[in-house]
Amino acid sequence: MVLSALQDVVDPEIGVGLVQKGLIDDITVKDSTVELTLLSPVFVHPALEGIKSEIETKVNALEGVENVVMNTKVSIPKDSRLKDVGSSKIKNLIAIASGKGGVGKSTVAVSVATLLSKMGAKVGLMDADVYGPNIPMMMGVEKLPAQKGDGGILPAEAHGVKMISIGFMVRPGQPIVWRGPMLHSAIQQFLTDVHWGELDYLVVDLPPGTGDVQLSLAQTISITGGVIVTLPQLVSLDDARRGLEMFRSMEIPLIGVVENMSYLELPNGEKMDIFGTGGGESMAEAADVEFLGGIPMDPAVREGGDSGKPIVVSKPDSPVTAALEEITVKIALRASKLALSAETESISISLE
């Protein structure tokens, strides 16, 4: 009776029916009271209150119902295409890519991973940018923790995020001069030998371009979805399109496009378009993928990257953090949609 009344309730953010995807759980009916649990597929859901209100209205309309008790739990869907790697259990893998260097791809990867952790998720960050491993500096970690003797690798941890990088394994300033097979071996080790444990999300910072590392990652593990980072300028957009088509050629779902350094806000409140305007959004529209949002310029981004305190930690109330929070929520929602579309299983976590 209750499930029938809720058949047409759809999550407006990810476009799935709650009943059809098993997001209504633990229904009990006692006298005139109906108690049920709504499973949220993300930790921060902008439409959650609206969904709850719709459910309550529909259940209250049933004959004999006078009271509705609704519990809420987070249930991050597991992408069923992702098989367990080593001893780790990873629910979703999100790859952050760019067509060229210098567009802030690593900044976006660090920020997204850190914000997902702040929202309550279990998160890992894998620095696959072997030739330019900046994640240790940006996260403020100089070395890996003391290792166990089982041959596996314990990841470093900062800001609630587990991480691994080739930067932990070479001397500062030492160049990485590797061919394809060595790169492939390193990517495999980062996935299979690192003790990630249970992760809701593994965020992977890919190197710029379309090369061996991207191919090795796709050959080693399924990728839930890819995010392209670009600047508004034409040169960056041209390269970003190549990155976008790389994901498509490898049949990796596209989560969307992020435009970094969209504008600089001047002291008088005016916005200066340093690198042009609207390029990322236009590219996303032309490619028929979602535009996830633009990130303004702020010197604090560079300062945070140099000091090991990402701006989302050092300046949580800044416009940059607000933009990144909105982008991160969209990424999590789209990852859940992709995972649910792959007929996934999930584990419930109570919200406090």
Secondary structure as a PSIPRED ss2 file (coil, helix, strand):
# PSIPRED VFORMAT (PSIPRED V4.0)

   1 M C   1.000  0.000  0.000
   2 V H   0.000  1.000  0.000
   3 L H   0.000  1.000  0.000
   4 S H   0.000  1.000  0.000
   5 A H   0.000  1.000  0.000
   6 L C   1.000  0.000  0.000
   7 Q C   1.000  0.000  0.000
   8 D C   1.000  0.000  0.000
   9 V C   1.000  0.000  0.000
  10 V E   0.000  0.000  1.000
  11 D E   0.000  0.000  1.000
  12 P C   1.000  0.000  0.000
  13 E C   1.000  0.000  0.000
  14 I C   1.000  0.000  0.000
  15 G C   1.000  0.000  0.000
  16 V E   0.000  0.000  1.000
  17 G E   0.000  0.000  1.000
  18 L C   1.000  0.000  0.000
  19 V C   1.000  0.000  0.000
  20 Q C   1.000  0.000  0.000
  21 K C   1.000  0.000  0.000
  22 G C   1.000  0.000  0.000
  23 L C   1.000  0.000  0.000
  24 I E   0.000  0.000  1.000
  25 D E   0.000  0.000  1.000
  26 D E   0.000  0.000  1.000
  27 I E   0.000  0.000  1.000
  28 T E   0.000  0.000  1.000
  29 V E   0.000  0.000  1.000
  30 K E   0.000  0.000  1.000
  31 D C   1.000  0.000  0.000
  32 S C   1.000  0.000  0.000
  33 T E   0.000  0.000  1.000
  34 V E   0.000  0.000  1.000
  35 E E   0.000  0.000  1.000
  36 L E   0.000  0.000  1.000
  37 T E   0.000  0.000  1.000
  38 L E   0.000  0.000  1.000
  39 L E   0.000  0.000  1.000
  40 S E   0.000  0.000  1.000
  41 P C   1.000  0.000  0.000
  42 V C   1.000  0.000  0.000
  43 F C   1.000  0.000  0.000
  44 V C   1.000  0.000  0.000
  45 H C   1.000  0.000  0.000
  46 P C   1.000  0.000  0.000
  47 A C   1.000  0.000  0.000
  48 L H   0.000  1.000  0.000
  49 E H   0.000  1.000  0.000
  50 G H   0.000  1.000  0.000
  51 I H   0.000  1.000  0.000
  52 K H   0.000  1.000  0.000
  53 S H   0.000  1.000  0.000
  54 E H   0.000  1.000  0.000
  55 I H   0.000  1.000  0.000
  56 E H   0.000  1.000  0.000
  57 T H   0.000  1.000  0.000
  58 K H   0.000  1.000  0.000
  59 V H   0.000  1.000  0.000
  60 N H   0.000  1.000  0.000
  61 A C   1.000  0.000  0.000
  62 L C   1.000  0.000  0.000
  63 E C   1.000  0.000  0.000
  64 G C   1.000  0.000  0.000
  65 V C   1.000  0.000  0.000
  66 E C   1.000  0.000  0.000
  67 N E   0.000  0.000  1.000
  68 V E   0.000  0.000  1.000
  69 V E   0.000  0.000  1.000
  70 M E   0.000  0.000  1.000
  71 N E   0.000  0.000  1.000
  72 T E   0.000  0.000  1.000
  73 K E   0.000  0.000  1.000
  74 V E   0.000  0.000  1.000
  75 S E   0.000  0.000  1.000
  76 I E   0.000  0.000  1.000
  77 P E   0.000  0.000  1.000
  78 K C   1.000  0.000  0.000
  79 D C   1.000  0.000  0.000
  80 S C   1.000  0.000  0.000
  81 R C   1.000  0.000  0.000
  82 L C   1.000  0.000  0.000
  83 K C   1.000  0.000  0.000
  84 D C   1.000  0.000  0.000
  85 V E   0.000  0.000  1.000
  86 G C   1.000  0.000  0.000
  87 S C   1.000  0.000  0.000
  88 S E   0.000  0.000  1.000
  89 K E   0.000  0.000  1.000
  90 I E   0.000  0.000  1.000
  91 K C   1.000  0.000  0.000
  92 N C   1.000  0.000  0.000
  93 L E   0.000  0.000  1.000
  94 I E   0.000  0.000  1.000
  95 A E   0.000  0.000  1.000
  96 I E   0.000  0.000  1.000
  97 A E   0.000  0.000  1.000
  98 S C   1.000  0.000  0.000
  99 G C   1.000  0.000  0.000
 100 K C   1.000  0.000  0.000
 101 G C   1.000  0.000  0.000
 102 G C   1.000  0.000  0.000
 103 V C   1.000  0.000  0.000
 104 G C   1.000  0.000  0.000
 105 K H   0.000  1.000  0.000
 106 S H   0.000  1.000  0.000
 107 T H   0.000  1.000  0.000
 108 V H   0.000  1.000  0.000
 109 A H   0.000  1.000  0.000
 110 V H   0.000  1.000  0.000
 111 S H   0.000  1.000  0.000
 112 V H   0.000  1.000  0.000
 113 A H   0.000  1.000  0.000
 114 T H   0.000  1.000  0.000
 115 L H   0.000  1.000  0.000
 116 L H   0.000  1.000  0.000
 117 S H   0.000  1.000  0.000
 118 K H   0.000  1.000  0.000
 119 M H   0.000  1.000  0.000
 120 G C   1.000  0.000  0.000
 121 A C   1.000  0.000  0.000
 122 K C   1.000  0.000  0.000
 123 V E   0.000  0.000  1.000
 124 G E   0.000  0.000  1.000
 125 L E   0.000  0.000  1.000
 126 M E   0.000  0.000  1.000
 127 D E   0.000  0.000  1.000
 128 A C   1.000  0.000  0.000
 129 D C   1.000  0.000  0.000
 130 V C   1.000  0.000  0.000
 131 Y C   1.000  0.000  0.000
 132 G C   1.000  0.000  0.000
 133 P C   1.000  0.000  0.000
 134 N C   1.000  0.000  0.000
 135 I H   0.000  1.000  0.000
 136 P H   0.000  1.000  0.000
 137 M H   0.000  1.000  0.000
 138 M H   0.000  1.000  0.000
 139 M H   0.000  1.000  0.000
 140 G C   1.000  0.000  0.000
 141 V C   1.000  0.000  0.000
 142 E C   1.000  0.000  0.000
 143 K C   1.000  0.000  0.000
 144 L C   1.000  0.000  0.000
 145 P C   1.000  0.000  0.000
 146 A C   1.000  0.000  0.000
 147 Q C   1.000  0.000  0.000
 148 K C   1.000  0.000  0.000
 149 G C   1.000  0.000  0.000
 150 D C   1.000  0.000  0.000
 151 G C   1.000  0.000  0.000
 152 G C   1.000  0.000  0.000
 153 I E   0.000  0.000  1.000
 154 L C   1.000  0.000  0.000
 155 P C   1.000  0.000  0.000
 156 A E   0.000  0.000  1.000
 157 E E   0.000  0.000  1.000
 158 A E   0.000  0.000  1.000
 159 H C   1.000  0.000  0.000
 160 G C   1.000  0.000  0.000
 161 V E   0.000  0.000  1.000
 162 K E   0.000  0.000  1.000
 163 M E   0.000  0.000  1.000
 164 I E   0.000  0.000  1.000
 165 S E   0.000  0.000  1.000
 166 I H   0.000  1.000  0.000
 167 G H   0.000  1.000  0.000
 168 F H   0.000  1.000  0.000
 169 M C   1.000  0.000  0.000
 170 V C   1.000  0.000  0.000
 171 R C   1.000  0.000  0.000
 172 P C   1.000  0.000  0.000
 173 G C   1.000  0.000  0.000
 174 Q C   1.000  0.000  0.000
 175 P C   1.000  0.000  0.000
 176 I C   1.000  0.000  0.000
 177 V C   1.000  0.000  0.000
 178 W C   1.000  0.000  0.000
 179 R C   1.000  0.000  0.000
 180 G H   0.000  1.000  0.000
 181 P H   0.000  1.000  0.000
 182 M H   0.000  1.000  0.000
 183 L H   0.000  1.000  0.000
 184 H H   0.000  1.000  0.000
 185 S H   0.000  1.000  0.000
 186 A H   0.000  1.000  0.000
 187 I H   0.000  1.000  0.000
 188 Q H   0.000  1.000  0.000
 189 Q H   0.000  1.000  0.000
 190 F H   0.000  1.000  0.000
 191 L H   0.000  1.000  0.000
 192 T H   0.000  1.000  0.000
 193 D C   1.000  0.000  0.000
 194 V E   0.000  0.000  1.000
 195 H C   1.000  0.000  0.000
 196 W C   1.000  0.000  0.000
 197 G C   1.000  0.000  0.000
 198 E E   0.000  0.000  1.000
 199 L E   0.000  0.000  1.000
 200 D C   1.000  0.000  0.000
 201 Y E   0.000  0.000  1.000
 202 L E   0.000  0.000  1.000
 203 V E   0.000  0.000  1.000
 204 V E   0.000  0.000  1.000
 205 D E   0.000  0.000  1.000
 206 L C   1.000  0.000  0.000
 207 P C   1.000  0.000  0.000
 208 P C   1.000  0.000  0.000
 209 G C   1.000  0.000  0.000
 210 T C   1.000  0.000  0.000
 211 G C   1.000  0.000  0.000
 212 D H   0.000  1.000  0.000
 213 V H   0.000  1.000  0.000
 214 Q H   0.000  1.000  0.000
 215 L H   0.000  1.000  0.000
 216 S H   0.000  1.000  0.000
 217 L H   0.000  1.000  0.000
 218 A H   0.000  1.000  0.000
 219 Q H   0.000  1.000  0.000
 220 T H   0.000  1.000  0.000
 221 I C   1.000  0.000  0.000
 222 S C   1.000  0.000  0.000
 223 I C   1.000  0.000  0.000
 224 T C   1.000  0.000  0.000
 225 G E   0.000  0.000  1.000
 226 G E   0.000  0.000  1.000
 227 V E   0.000  0.000  1.000
 228 I E   0.000  0.000  1.000
 229 V E   0.000  0.000  1.000
 230 T E   0.000  0.000  1.000
 231 L C   1.000  0.000  0.000
 232 P C   1.000  0.000  0.000
 233 Q C   1.000  0.000  0.000
 234 L H   0.000  1.000  0.000
 235 V H   0.000  1.000  0.000
 236 S H   0.000  1.000  0.000
 237 L H   0.000  1.000  0.000
 238 D H   0.000  1.000  0.000
 239 D H   0.000  1.000  0.000
 240 A H   0.000  1.000  0.000
 241 R H   0.000  1.000  0.000
 242 R H   0.000  1.000  0.000
 243 G H   0.000  1.000  0.000
 244 L H   0.000  1.000  0.000
 245 E H   0.000  1.000  0.000
 246 M H   0.000  1.000  0.000
 247 F H   0.000  1.000  0.000
 248 R H   0.000  1.000  0.000
 249 S H   0.000  1.000  0.000
 250 M C   1.000  0.000  0.000
 251 E C   1.000  0.000  0.000
 252 I C   1.000  0.000  0.000
 253 P C   1.000  0.000  0.000
 254 L E   0.000  0.000  1.000
 255 I E   0.000  0.000  1.000
 256 G E   0.000  0.000  1.000
 257 V E   0.000  0.000  1.000
 258 V E   0.000  0.000  1.000
 259 E E   0.000  0.000  1.000
 260 N C   1.000  0.000  0.000
 261 M C   1.000  0.000  0.000
 262 S C   1.000  0.000  0.000
 263 Y C   1.000  0.000  0.000
 264 L E   0.000  0.000  1.000
 265 E E   0.000  0.000  1.000
 266 L C   1.000  0.000  0.000
 267 P C   1.000  0.000  0.000
 268 N C   1.000  0.000  0.000
 269 G C   1.000  0.000  0.000
 270 E C   1.000  0.000  0.000
 271 K E   0.000  0.000  1.000
 272 M E   0.000  0.000  1.000
 273 D C   1.000  0.000  0.000
 274 I C   1.000  0.000  0.000
 275 F C   1.000  0.000  0.000
 276 G C   1.000  0.000  0.000
 277 T C   1.000  0.000  0.000
 278 G C   1.000  0.000  0.000
 279 G H   0.000  1.000  0.000
 280 G H   0.000  1.000  0.000
 281 E H   0.000  1.000  0.000
 282 S H   0.000  1.000  0.000
 283 M H   0.000  1.000  0.000
 284 A H   0.000  1.000  0.000
 285 E H   0.000  1.000  0.000
 286 A H   0.000  1.000  0.000
 287 A H   0.000  1.000  0.000
 288 D C   1.000  0.000  0.000
 289 V C   1.000  0.000  0.000
 290 E C   1.000  0.000  0.000
 291 F E   0.000  0.000  1.000
 292 L E   0.000  0.000  1.000
 293 G E   0.000  0.000  1.000
 294 G E   0.000  0.000  1.000
 295 I C   1.000  0.000  0.000
 296 P C   1.000  0.000  0.000
 297 M C   1.000  0.000  0.000
 298 D C   1.000  0.000  0.000
 299 P H   0.000  1.000  0.000
 300 A H   0.000  1.000  0.000
 301 V H   0.000  1.000  0.000
 302 R H   0.000  1.000  0.000
 303 E H   0.000  1.000  0.000
 304 G H   0.000  1.000  0.000
 305 G H   0.000  1.000  0.000
 306 D H   0.000  1.000  0.000
 307 S H   0.000  1.000  0.000
 308 G C   1.000  0.000  0.000
 309 K C   1.000  0.000  0.000
 310 P C   1.000  0.000  0.000
 311 I H   0.000  1.000  0.000
 312 V H   0.000  1.000  0.000
 313 V H   0.000  1.000  0.000
 314 S H   0.000  1.000  0.000
 315 K C   1.000  0.000  0.000
 316 P C   1.000  0.000  0.000
 317 D C   1.000  0.000  0.000
 318 S C   1.000  0.000  0.000
 319 P H   0.000  1.000  0.000
 320 V H   0.000  1.000  0.000
 321 T H   0.000  1.000  0.000
 322 A H   0.000  1.000  0.000
 323 A H   0.000  1.000  0.000
 324 L H   0.000  1.000  0.000
 325 E H   0.000  1.000  0.000
 326 E H   0.000  1.000  0.000
 327 I H   0.000  1.000  0.000
 328 T H   0.000  1.000  0.000
 329 V H   0.000  1.000  0.000
 330 K H   0.000  1.000  0.000
 331 I H   0.000  1.000  0.000
 332 A H   0.000  1.000  0.000
 333 L H   0.000  1.000  0.000
 334 R H   0.000  1.000  0.000
 335 A H   0.000  1.000  0.000
 336 S H   0.000  1.000  0.000
 337 K H   0.000  1.000  0.000
 338 L H   0.000  1.000  0.000
 339 A H   0.000  1.000  0.000
 340 L H   0.000  1.000  0.000
 341 S H   0.000  1.000  0.000
 342 A C   1.000  0.000  0.000
 343 E C   1.000  0.000  0.000
 344 T C   1.000  0.000  0.000
 345 E C   1.000  0.000  0.000
 346 S E   0.000  0.000  1.000
 347 I E   0.000  0.000  1.000
 348 S E   0.000  0.000  1.000
 349 I E   0.000  0.000  1.000
 350 S E   0.000  0.000  1.000
 351 L C   1.000  0.000  0.000
 352 E C   1.000  0.000  0.000
